[in-house]
């Protein structure tokens, strides 16, 4: 079920909870197919500036690989790495589901420096 149709909300949090998240802008520099993943996914390398290049597993196969290279994405960078089918996903790339069920990546409307924090 799409979250758009779900009328329930998560419990309220305080700003200090949000402030614990380190959310940054990065640029996709490499995309590889990920056939071992349970759900159709890519392995994605994101250049986060001073933080370096971090890898993520993302279920965004509605995008063509060549369309992902070079785009800016928004990532949570301070979650612990997560093992996904033997691959260490180091960051969480953020997106939202559209009406067709595809994930649409969150991205700044204008070019910003890699590694800049979201607040």
SEBA-981252 format. One record per atom (N, C-alpha, C, O): y, z, x; chain; residue in three letters; residue number from 1; atom name. Coordinates in Angstrom, 2 decimals. Atoms other than C-alpha are relative to their C-alpha. Example, Ala and Ser with C-alpha at 12.3 -4.5 7.8 and 13.67 -1.06 7.14 Angstrom:
2
      yy      zz      xx mol type seq atom
   -1.19    0.00    0.89   A  ALA   1    N
   -4.50    7.80   12.30   A  ALA   1   CA
    1.20    0.00    0.90   A  ALA   1    C
    1.18    0.66    1.94   A  ALA   1    O
   -1.19   -0.06   -0.82   A  SER   2    N
   -1.06    7.14   13.67   A  SER   2   CA
    1.09    0.73   -0.77   A  SER   2    C
    2.20    0.90   -0.26   A  SER   2    O
This chain:
119
      yy      zz      xx mol type seq atom
   -1.17    0.00    0.84   A  UNK   1    N
    0.00    0.00    0.00   A  UNK   1   CA
    1.24    0.00    0.89   A  UNK   1    C
    1.30    0.74    1.87   A  UNK   1    O
   -1.25    0.07   -0.74   A  UNK   2    N
    3.45   -0.87    1.28   A  UNK   2   CA
    0.82    1.26   -0.22   A  UNK   2    C
    0.82    1.83   -1.31   A  UNK   2    O
   -0.85   -1.17    0.13   A  UNK   3    N
    5.82    2.00    1.98   A  UNK   3   CA
    1.15   -0.25   -0.96   A  UNK   3    C
    1.71    0.70   -1.51   A  UNK   3    O
   -1.08    0.34    0.91   A  UNK   4    N
    8.42    0.14   -0.10   A  UNK   4   CA
   -0.38    0.44   -1.41   A  UNK   4    C
    0.48    0.88   -2.18   A  UNK   4    O
    0.45   -0.35    1.34   A  UNK   5    N
    6.31    0.81   -3.20   A  UNK   5   CA
   -0.29    1.50   -0.12   A  UNK   5    C
   -0.39    2.01   -1.24   A  UNK   5    O
    0.34   -1.41   -0.01   A  UNK   6    N
    5.56    4.43   -2.22   A  UNK   6   CA
    1.26    0.81   -0.22   A  UNK   6    C
    2.20    0.74    0.58   A  UNK   6    O
   -1.21   -0.76    0.30   A  UNK   7    N
    8.07    6.78   -3.83   A  UNK   7   CA
    0.01    1.38    0.65   A  UNK   7    C
    0.98    2.12    0.49   A  UNK   7    O
    0.02   -1.31   -0.64   A  UNK   8    N
    6.99    9.84   -1.82   A  UNK   8   CA
    0.81   -0.04    1.30   A  UNK   8    C
    0.95   -1.09    1.93   A  UNK   8    O
   -0.79   -0.12   -1.21   A  UNK   9    N
    9.11   11.08    1.06   A  UNK   9   CA
   -0.65    1.02    0.91   A  UNK   9    C
   -1.34    1.92    0.45   A  UNK   9    O
    0.47   -0.99   -0.95   A  UNK  10    N
    8.22   12.96    4.21   A  UNK  10   CA
    0.90    1.23   -0.11   A  UNK  10    C
    2.00    1.17   -0.64   A  UNK  10    O
   -0.78   -1.23    0.08   A  UNK  11    N
    9.39   16.54    4.54   A  UNK  11   CA
    1.27   -0.12    0.83   A  UNK  11    C
    1.33   -0.87    1.80   A  UNK  11    O
   -1.29    0.02   -0.67   A  UNK  12    N
   12.95   17.13    5.64   A  UNK  12   CA
   -0.11    0.63    1.38   A  UNK  12    C
   -0.83    1.61    1.57   A  UNK  12    O
   -0.05   -0.54   -1.36   A  UNK  13    N
   13.61   17.73    9.35   A  UNK  13   CA
    1.46    0.25    0.36   A  UNK  13    C
    2.37   -0.23   -0.32   A  UNK  13    O
   -1.35   -0.26   -0.48   A  UNK  14    N
   16.63   18.99   11.25   A  UNK  14   CA
    0.32   -0.96    1.15   A  UNK  14    C
   -0.58   -1.56    1.73   A  UNK  14    O
   -0.42    0.92   -1.05   A  UNK  15    N
   18.65   16.97   13.76   A  UNK  15   CA
   -0.72    0.27    1.32   A  UNK  15    C
   -1.06   -0.67    2.04   A  UNK  15    O
    0.67   -0.34   -1.26   A  UNK  16    N
   17.02   18.85   16.66   A  UNK  16   CA
   -1.38   -0.66    0.09   A  UNK  16    C
   -1.82   -1.00    1.19   A  UNK  16    O
    1.29    0.70   -0.01   A  UNK  17    N
   13.66   17.30   15.62   A  UNK  17   CA
    0.21   -1.46    0.41   A  UNK  17    C
   -0.53   -1.98    1.25   A  UNK  17    O
   -0.31    1.39   -0.34   A  UNK  18    N
   15.15   13.80   15.79   A  UNK  18   CA
    0.41   -0.11    1.47   A  UNK  18    C
    0.01   -1.04    2.17   A  UNK  18    O
   -0.53    0.04   -1.37   A  UNK  19    N
   16.88   14.61   19.10   A  UNK  19   CA
   -1.12    0.10    1.05   A  UNK  19    C
   -0.90   -0.26    2.20   A  UNK  19    O
    1.13   -0.07   -0.93   A  UNK  20    N
   13.46   15.25   20.70   A  UNK  20   CA
   -0.56   -1.38    0.31   A  UNK  20    C
   -1.22   -1.55    1.33   A  UNK  20    O
    0.50    1.36   -0.22   A  UNK  21    N
   12.64   11.54   20.37   A  UNK  21   CA
    0.91   -0.73    0.99   A  UNK  21    C
    2.13   -0.67    0.90   A  UNK  21    O
   -0.74    0.85   -0.94   A  UNK  22    N
   13.67    9.28   23.24   A  UNK  22   CA
   -0.26   -1.44   -0.44   A  UNK  22    C
   -1.32   -2.01   -0.16   A  UNK  22    O
    0.13    1.35    0.55   A  UNK  23    N
   14.25    5.91   21.56   A  UNK  23   CA
    0.95   -0.90    0.78   A  UNK  23    C
    2.14   -0.63    0.88   A  UNK  23    O
   -0.79    0.88   -0.88   A  UNK  24    N
   15.43    3.06   23.76   A  UNK  24   CA
   -0.21   -1.47   -0.34   A  UNK  24    C
   -1.16   -1.84   -1.03   A  UNK  24    O
    0.09    1.44    0.14   A  UNK  25    N
   16.04   -0.66   23.78   A  UNK  25   CA
   -0.63   -0.57    1.26   A  UNK  25    C
   -0.28   -0.19    2.37   A  UNK  25    O
    0.62    0.69   -1.12   A  UNK  26    N
   13.85   -2.83   25.97   A  UNK  26   CA
   -0.11   -1.48   -0.30   A  UNK  26    C
    0.18   -1.93   -1.41   A  UNK  26    O
    0.18    1.45    0.16   A  UNK  27    N
   13.14   -6.51   26.52   A  UNK  27   CA
   -1.47   -0.35    0.25   A  UNK  27    C
   -2.04    0.06    1.26   A  UNK  27    O
    1.38    0.44   -0.15   A  UNK  28    N
    9.70   -8.06   26.01   A  UNK  28   CA
   -0.07   -1.01    1.15   A  UNK  28    C
    0.62   -2.02    1.15   A  UNK  28    O
    0.10    0.88   -1.17   A  UNK  29    N
    8.67   -9.64   29.33   A  UNK  29   CA
   -1.38   -0.65    0.13   A  UNK  29    C
   -1.54   -1.62    0.86   A  UNK  29    O
    1.35    0.58   -0.06   A  UNK  30    N
    4.95  -10.34   28.80   A  UNK  30   CA
   -0.75    0.38   -1.27   A  UNK  30    C
   -0.61    1.48   -1.78   A  UNK  30    O
    0.83   -0.24    1.19   A  UNK  31    N
    2.57  -10.67   25.85   A  UNK  31   CA
   -1.38   -0.58    0.27   A  UNK  31    C
   -1.51   -1.72    0.72   A  UNK  31    O
    1.39    0.43   -0.19   A  UNK  32    N
   -1.22  -10.89   26.04   A  UNK  32   CA
   -0.77    0.23   -1.29   A  UNK  32    C
   -0.52    1.20   -2.00   A  UNK  32    O
    0.90   -0.27    1.14   A  UNK  33    N
   -3.82  -11.28   23.30   A  UNK  33   CA
   -0.78    1.29    0.27   A  UNK  33    C
   -0.99    1.67    1.42   A  UNK  33    O
    0.75   -1.25   -0.12   A  UNK  34    N
   -5.76   -8.07   22.63   A  UNK  34   CA
   -1.22   -0.05   -0.91   A  UNK  34    C
   -1.26    0.61   -1.95   A  UNK  34    O
    1.16    0.19    0.87   A  UNK  35    N
   -9.14   -9.10   21.23   A  UNK  35   CA
   -0.84    1.26   -0.22   A  UNK  35    C
   -1.57    1.33   -1.21   A  UNK  35    O
    0.79   -1.23    0.16   A  UNK  36    N
  -10.70   -5.62   21.74   A  UNK  36   CA
    0.55    0.94   -1.07   A  UNK  36    C
   -0.16    1.83   -1.53   A  UNK  36    O
   -0.62   -0.87    0.99   A  UNK  37    N
   -8.28   -3.98   19.29   A  UNK  37   CA
   -0.69   -0.15   -1.35   A  UNK  37    C
   -1.11   -1.24   -1.72   A  UNK  37    O
    0.64    0.00    1.33   A  UNK  38    N
   -9.72   -3.03   15.89   A  UNK  38   CA
    0.75   -0.91   -0.97   A  UNK  38    C
    0.13   -1.66   -1.73   A  UNK  38    O
   -0.84    0.85    0.83   A  UNK  39    N
   -6.80   -4.73   14.11   A  UNK  39   CA
    0.68   -1.02    0.89   A  UNK  39    C
    0.94   -0.74    2.06   A  UNK  39    O
   -0.64    1.03   -0.83   A  UNK  40    N
   -5.19   -7.98   15.31   A  UNK  40   CA
    1.26    0.54    0.67   A  UNK  40    C
    2.18    1.02    0.00   A  UNK  40    O
   -1.09   -0.60   -0.78   A  UNK  41    N
   -2.80   -6.93   18.09   A  UNK  41   CA
    0.28   -0.80    1.26   A  UNK  41    C
   -0.51   -1.66    1.66   A  UNK  41    O
   -0.35    0.50   -1.32   A  UNK  42    N
   -1.04   -7.92   21.27   A  UNK  42   CA
    0.18    1.18    0.94   A  UNK  42    C
    0.47    2.30    0.51   A  UNK  42    O
   -0.45   -0.90   -1.05   A  UNK  43    N
   -0.59   -6.09   24.56   A  UNK  43   CA
    1.37   -0.52    0.42   A  UNK  43    C
    1.51   -1.69    0.76   A  UNK  43    O
   -1.37    0.44   -0.24   A  UNK  44    N
    3.16   -6.18   25.20   A  UNK  44   CA
    0.62    0.83    1.12   A  UNK  44    C
    0.59    2.06    1.08   A  UNK  44    O
   -0.74   -0.66   -1.07   A  UNK  45    N
    5.08   -5.38   28.39   A  UNK  45   CA
    1.47   -0.02   -0.35   A  UNK  45    C
    2.04   -1.07   -0.66   A  UNK  45    O
   -1.41   -0.14    0.36   A  UNK  46    N
    8.58   -4.07   27.72   A  UNK  46   CA
    0.76    0.52    1.22   A  UNK  46    C
    0.41    1.56    1.78   A  UNK  46    O
   -0.88   -0.43   -1.09   A  UNK  47    N
   11.25   -3.85   30.44   A  UNK  47   CA
    1.04    0.93   -0.57   A  UNK  47    C
    1.87    0.54   -1.38   A  UNK  47    O
   -0.90   -1.02    0.50   A  UNK  48    N
   13.15   -0.63   29.82   A  UNK  48   CA
    1.04    0.40    1.05   A  UNK  48    C
    1.48    1.54    1.08   A  UNK  48    O
   -1.03   -0.27   -0.99   A  UNK  49    N
   15.60   -0.91   32.71   A  UNK  49   CA
   -0.46    1.02    1.03   A  UNK  49    C
   -1.50    0.83    1.67   A  UNK  49    O
    0.32   -1.02   -1.00   A  UNK  50    N
   15.59    2.22   34.89   A  UNK  50   CA
   -1.35    0.67   -0.24   A  UNK  50    C
   -1.93    1.22    0.70   A  UNK  50    O
    1.31   -0.59    0.30   A  UNK  51    N
   12.43    3.46   33.13   A  UNK  51   CA
   -1.15   -0.89    0.44   A  UNK  51    C
   -2.30   -0.47    0.46   A  UNK  51    O
    1.03    0.93   -0.45   A  UNK  52    N
   10.57    0.40   34.38   A  UNK  52   CA
   -0.64   -0.77   -1.15   A  UNK  52    C
   -0.15   -0.76   -2.28   A  UNK  52    O
    0.74    0.77    1.00   A  UNK  53    N
    8.09   -1.79   32.55   A  UNK  53   CA
   -1.10    0.89   -0.55   A  UNK  53    C
   -1.89    1.47    0.19   A  UNK  53    O
    1.01   -0.79    0.70   A  UNK  54    N
    5.94   -0.02   29.97   A  UNK  54   CA
   -0.76   -0.93   -0.94   A  UNK  54    C
   -0.23   -1.93   -1.42   A  UNK  54    O
    0.87    0.82    0.84   A  UNK  55    N
    3.05   -1.42   27.95   A  UNK  55   CA
   -0.20    0.64   -1.37   A  UNK  55    C
   -0.17    1.86   -1.52   A  UNK  55    O
    0.25   -0.46    1.36   A  UNK  56    N
    2.41   -1.17   24.23   A  UNK  56   CA
   -1.03   -0.90   -0.66   A  UNK  56    C
   -1.10   -2.10   -0.38   A  UNK  56    O
    0.86    0.78    0.89   A  UNK  57    N
   -0.27   -2.27   21.81   A  UNK  57   CA
    0.73   -0.08   -1.33   A  UNK  57    C
    1.15    0.95   -1.88   A  UNK  57    O
   -0.76    0.15    1.25   A  UNK  58    N
    1.38   -3.70   18.70   A  UNK  58   CA
   -0.67   -0.99   -0.93   A  UNK  58    C
   -1.10   -2.07   -0.52   A  UNK  58    O
    0.59    0.86    1.03   A  UNK  59    N
    0.03   -5.17   15.47   A  UNK  59   CA
    1.06   -0.93   -0.57   A  UNK  59    C
    1.47   -0.80   -1.72   A  UNK  59    O
   -1.09    0.90    0.40   A  UNK  60    N
    2.62   -7.93   15.33   A  UNK  60   CA
   -0.41   -1.46    0.21   A  UNK  60    C
    0.40   -2.28    0.65   A  UNK  60    O
    0.50    1.35   -0.25   A  UNK  61    N
    0.45  -11.05   15.45   A  UNK  61   CA
    0.55   -1.04   -0.97   A  UNK  61    C
    0.21   -2.21   -0.88   A  UNK  61    O
   -0.69    0.99    0.82   A  UNK  62    N
    2.55  -12.66   12.72   A  UNK  62   CA
    1.05   -0.73    0.83   A  UNK  62    C
    1.53   -1.79    0.43   A  UNK  62    O
   -0.91    0.67   -0.96   A  UNK  63    N
    4.86  -13.49   15.67   A  UNK  63   CA
   -0.85   -0.82    0.96   A  UNK  63    C
   -1.93   -0.39    1.38   A  UNK  63    O
    0.63    0.78   -1.07   A  UNK  64    N
    3.85  -16.27   18.06   A  UNK  64   CA
    0.37    0.64    1.34   A  UNK  64    C
    1.49    1.13    1.50   A  UNK  64    O
   -0.25   -0.61   -1.31   A  UNK  65    N
    3.54  -15.04   21.65   A  UNK  65   CA
    1.29   -0.52    0.61   A  UNK  65    C
    2.09    0.26    1.12   A  UNK  65    O
   -1.19    0.58   -0.64   A  UNK  66    N
    6.23  -17.44   22.86   A  UNK  66   CA
    1.29    0.44   -0.67   A  UNK  66    C
    2.35    0.41   -0.04   A  UNK  66    O
   -1.20   -0.47    0.70   A  UNK  67    N
    8.66  -16.14   20.21   A  UNK  67   CA
    0.36    1.44    0.37   A  UNK  67    C
    1.49    1.87    0.15   A  UNK  67    O
   -0.24   -1.40   -0.37   A  UNK  68    N
    8.30  -12.56   21.50   A  UNK  68   CA
    0.63    0.15    1.38   A  UNK  68    C
    1.39    1.08    1.62   A  UNK  68    O
   -0.50   -0.10   -1.37   A  UNK  69    N
    9.11  -13.24   25.15   A  UNK  69   CA
    1.53   -0.06    0.00   A  UNK  69    C
    2.13   -1.00   -0.53   A  UNK  69    O
   -1.46   -0.01   -0.14   A  UNK  70    N
   12.72  -12.27   25.89   A  UNK  70   CA
    0.75    0.73   -1.08   A  UNK  70    C
    1.95    0.96   -0.94   A  UNK  70    O
   -0.76   -0.68    1.06   A  UNK  71    N
   13.56  -10.48   22.65   A  UNK  71   CA
    0.17    1.47    0.33   A  UNK  71    C
   -0.62    2.06    1.07   A  UNK  71    O
   -0.22   -1.43   -0.17   A  UNK  72    N
   15.00   -6.99   22.59   A  UNK  72   CA
   -0.69    0.74   -1.15   A  UNK  72    C
   -0.66    0.31   -2.30   A  UNK  72    O
    0.72   -0.81    0.97   A  UNK  73    N
   12.96   -4.31   20.82   A  UNK  73   CA
    0.43    1.45    0.16   A  UNK  73    C
    0.97    1.85    1.19   A  UNK  73    O
   -0.31   -1.43    0.00   A  UNK  74    N
   13.45   -0.64   19.95   A  UNK  74   CA
   -1.33    0.75    0.13   A  UNK  74    C
   -2.27    0.49   -0.61   A  UNK  74    O
    1.25   -0.69   -0.32   A  UNK  75    N
   10.81    1.74   21.36   A  UNK  75   CA
    0.19    1.50    0.12   A  UNK  75    C
    1.23    1.97    0.59   A  UNK  75    O
    0.07   -1.43   -0.31   A  UNK  76    N
    9.92    5.42   21.35   A  UNK  76   CA
   -0.70    0.08    1.35   A  UNK  76    C
   -1.82   -0.42    1.51   A  UNK  76    O
    0.53    0.01   -1.37   A  UNK  77    N
    9.35    6.11   25.05   A  UNK  77   CA
   -0.56    1.34    0.46   A  UNK  77    C
   -1.10    1.44    1.56   A  UNK  77    O
    0.48   -1.30   -0.47   A  UNK  78    N
    8.43    9.80   25.15   A  UNK  78   CA
   -1.20    0.56   -0.77   A  UNK  78    C
   -1.42    1.77   -0.76   A  UNK  78    O
    1.30   -0.41    0.50   A  UNK  79    N
    5.16    9.90   23.22   A  UNK  79   CA
   -0.98   -0.05    1.16   A  UNK  79    C
   -0.79   -0.85    2.08   A  UNK  79    O
    1.01    0.13   -1.06   A  UNK  80    N
    2.13   10.56   25.43   A  UNK  80   CA
   -0.74   -1.33   -0.15   A  UNK  80    C
   -0.83   -1.85   -1.25   A  UNK  80    O
    0.76    1.25    0.10   A  UNK  81    N
    0.11    7.43   26.28   A  UNK  81   CA
   -1.16    0.16   -1.00   A  UNK  81    C
   -1.74    1.23   -1.14   A  UNK  81    O
    1.08    0.00    1.00   A  UNK  82    N
   -2.43    6.51   23.60   A  UNK  82   CA
   -1.03   -1.04    0.39   A  UNK  82    C
   -0.70   -2.19    0.65   A  UNK  82    O
    1.09    0.91   -0.34   A  UNK  83    N
   -5.81    4.98   24.36   A  UNK  83   CA
   -0.38   -0.81   -1.23   A  UNK  83    C
   -0.83   -0.25   -2.24   A  UNK  83    O
    0.35    0.90    1.09   A  UNK  84    N
   -6.36    1.97   22.13   A  UNK  84   CA
   -0.99   -1.02    0.55   A  UNK  84    C
   -0.60   -1.92    1.30   A  UNK  84    O
    1.07    0.91   -0.45   A  UNK  85    N
   -9.68    0.19   22.77   A  UNK  85   CA
    0.01   -0.16    1.51   A  UNK  85    C
   -0.11   -1.27    2.03   A  UNK  85    O
    0.03    0.02   -1.46   A  UNK  86    N
   -9.55    1.14   26.45   A  UNK  86   CA
    1.31   -0.38    0.67   A  UNK  86    C
    1.36   -0.47    1.90   A  UNK  86    O
   -1.31    0.38   -0.51   A  UNK  87    N
   -5.89    0.17   26.87   A  UNK  87   CA
    0.97    1.16   -0.21   A  UNK  87    C
    0.99    1.75   -1.29   A  UNK  87    O
   -0.98   -1.09    0.10   A  UNK  88    N
   -3.16    2.76   27.57   A  UNK  88   CA
    1.33   -0.54   -0.54   A  UNK  88    C
    2.08   -1.20    0.17   A  UNK  88    O
   -1.28    0.38    0.62   A  UNK  89    N
   -0.29    2.15   25.16   A  UNK  89   CA
    1.00    1.09    0.34   A  UNK  89    C
    0.83    2.24   -0.06   A  UNK  89    O
   -0.95   -0.97   -0.55   A  UNK  90    N
    2.71    3.85   26.80   A  UNK  90   CA
    1.24    0.22   -0.86   A  UNK  90    C
    1.87    1.27   -0.77   A  UNK  90    O
   -1.17   -0.11    0.87   A  UNK  91    N
    5.47    3.22   24.25   A  UNK  91   CA
   -0.35   -0.51   -1.39   A  UNK  91    C
   -1.29   -1.29   -1.56   A  UNK  91    O
    0.18    0.46    1.37   A  UNK  92    N
    5.70    2.69   20.50   A  UNK  92   CA
    1.16   -0.92   -0.35   A  UNK  92    C
    2.31   -0.48   -0.40   A  UNK  92    O
   -1.01    0.97    0.42   A  UNK  93    N
    7.56   -0.47   19.49   A  UNK  93   CA
    0.19    0.18   -1.51   A  UNK  93    C
   -0.78    0.19   -2.26   A  UNK  93    O
   -0.29   -0.28    1.41   A  UNK  94    N
    9.29    0.11   16.14   A  UNK  94   CA
    0.17   -1.27   -0.82   A  UNK  94    C
    0.73   -2.26   -0.35   A  UNK  94    O
   -0.12    1.12    0.92   A  UNK  95    N
    9.09   -2.21   13.18   A  UNK  95   CA
   -0.09    0.51   -1.43   A  UNK  95    C
   -0.31    1.69   -1.67   A  UNK  95    O
    0.08   -0.33    1.42   A  UNK  96    N
    9.09   -2.28    9.39   A  UNK  96   CA
   -0.79   -1.11   -0.70   A  UNK  96    C
   -0.71   -2.28   -0.32   A  UNK  96    O
    0.83    0.95    0.74   A  UNK  97    N
    6.72   -3.96    6.94   A  UNK  97   CA
    0.84   -0.76   -1.01   A  UNK  97    C
    1.64   -0.16   -1.74   A  UNK  97    O
   -0.70    0.79    1.01   A  UNK  98    N
    8.07   -6.83    4.86   A  UNK  98   CA
   -0.88   -0.13   -1.25   A  UNK  98    C
   -1.97    0.44   -1.30   A  UNK  98    O
    0.72    0.14    1.27   A  UNK  99    N
    6.93   -7.84    1.35   A  UNK  99   CA
   -1.37   -0.65    0.17   A  UNK  99    C
   -2.26   -0.41   -0.64   A  UNK  99    O
    1.28    0.66   -0.25   A  UNK 100    N
    4.10   -9.98    2.80   A  UNK 100   CA
   -0.96    0.86    0.81   A  UNK 100    C
   -2.12    0.48    1.00   A  UNK 100    O
    0.86   -0.86   -0.80   A  UNK 101    N
    2.75   -7.10    4.88   A  UNK 101   CA
    0.11   -0.24    1.49   A  UNK 101    C
   -0.60    0.40    2.27   A  UNK 101    O
   -0.23    0.25   -1.43   A  UNK 102    N
    3.97   -8.49    8.22   A  UNK 102   CA
    0.94    1.08    0.54   A  UNK 102    C
    1.81    1.58   -0.17   A  UNK 102    O
   -0.90   -0.94   -0.65   A  UNK 103    N
    5.63   -6.13   10.69   A  UNK 103   CA
    1.18   -0.78    0.59   A  UNK 103    C
    0.99   -1.73    1.35   A  UNK 103    O
   -1.23    0.60   -0.51   A  UNK 104    N
    9.24   -7.11   11.44   A  UNK 104   CA
    0.56    0.98    1.03   A  UNK 104    C
    0.82    2.14    0.71   A  UNK 104    O
   -0.46   -0.86   -1.08   A  UNK 105    N
   10.45   -5.73   14.77   A  UNK 105   CA
    1.45    0.42   -0.18   A  UNK 105    C
    2.29   -0.36   -0.64   A  UNK 105    O
   -1.38   -0.48    0.00   A  UNK 106    N
   13.56   -3.57   14.95   A  UNK 106   CA
    0.65   -0.43    1.31   A  UNK 106    C
    0.05   -0.31    2.38   A  UNK 106    O
   -0.70    0.54   -1.16   A  UNK 107    N
   16.12   -5.04   17.32   A  UNK 107   CA
    1.50    0.17   -0.20   A  UNK 107    C
    1.97    0.09   -1.34   A  UNK 107    O
   -1.46   -0.08    0.18   A  UNK 108    N
   19.84   -4.56   18.02   A  UNK 108   CA
    0.56   -1.34   -0.47   A  UNK 108    C
    0.00   -2.40   -0.17   A  UNK 108    O
   -0.63    1.22    0.52   A  UNK 109    N
   22.12   -7.07   16.30   A  UNK 109   CA
    0.72   -0.78    1.09   A  UNK 109    C
    0.93   -1.98    0.97   A  UNK 109    O
   -0.67    0.62   -1.14   A  UNK 110    N
   23.90   -7.77   19.60   A  UNK 110   CA
   -0.73    0.41    1.26   A  UNK 110    C
   -1.44    1.42    1.28   A  UNK 110    O
    0.62   -0.30   -1.30   A  UNK 111    N
   22.73   -7.83   23.21   A  UNK 111   CA
    0.50    1.33    0.54   A  UNK 111    C
    1.71    1.59    0.54   A  UNK 111    O
   -0.36   -1.27   -0.62   A  UNK 112    N
   22.67   -4.38   24.82   A  UNK 112   CA
   -0.80    0.15    1.29   A  UNK 112    C
   -1.84   -0.49    1.44   A  UNK 112    O
    0.73   -0.18   -1.25   A  UNK 113    N
   21.60   -3.20   28.30   A  UNK 113   CA
   -1.39    0.61   -0.23   A  UNK 113    C
   -1.57    1.48   -1.09   A  UNK 113    O
    1.36   -0.53    0.07   A  UNK 114    N
   17.87   -2.54   28.77   A  UNK 114   CA
    0.02    1.49    0.35   A  UNK 114    C
    0.72    1.92    1.27   A  UNK 114    O
    0.10   -1.42   -0.25   A  UNK 115    N
   17.02    1.14   28.61   A  UNK 115   CA
    1.03    0.84   -0.73   A  UNK 115    C
    0.93    2.07   -0.71   A  UNK 115    O
   -0.98   -0.79    0.73   A  UNK 116    N
   20.01    2.15   26.49   A  UNK 116   CA
   -0.68    0.81   -1.11   A  UNK 116    C
   -1.59    0.33   -1.77   A  UNK 116    O
    0.57   -0.90    0.99   A  UNK 117    N
   19.23    5.09   24.22   A  UNK 117   CA
    0.56   -0.28   -1.40   A  UNK 117    C
    1.70   -0.70   -1.55   A  UNK 117    O
   -0.40    0.09    1.41   A  UNK 118    N
   19.36    4.98   20.42   A  UNK 118   CA
    0.41    1.40   -0.43   A  UNK 118    C
   -0.26    2.37   -0.09   A  UNK 118    O
   -0.42   -1.30    0.54   A  UNK 119    N
   21.28    7.77   18.71   A  UNK 119   CA
    0.77   -0.22   -1.28   A  UNK 119    C
    1.22    0.75   -1.89   A  UNK 119    O
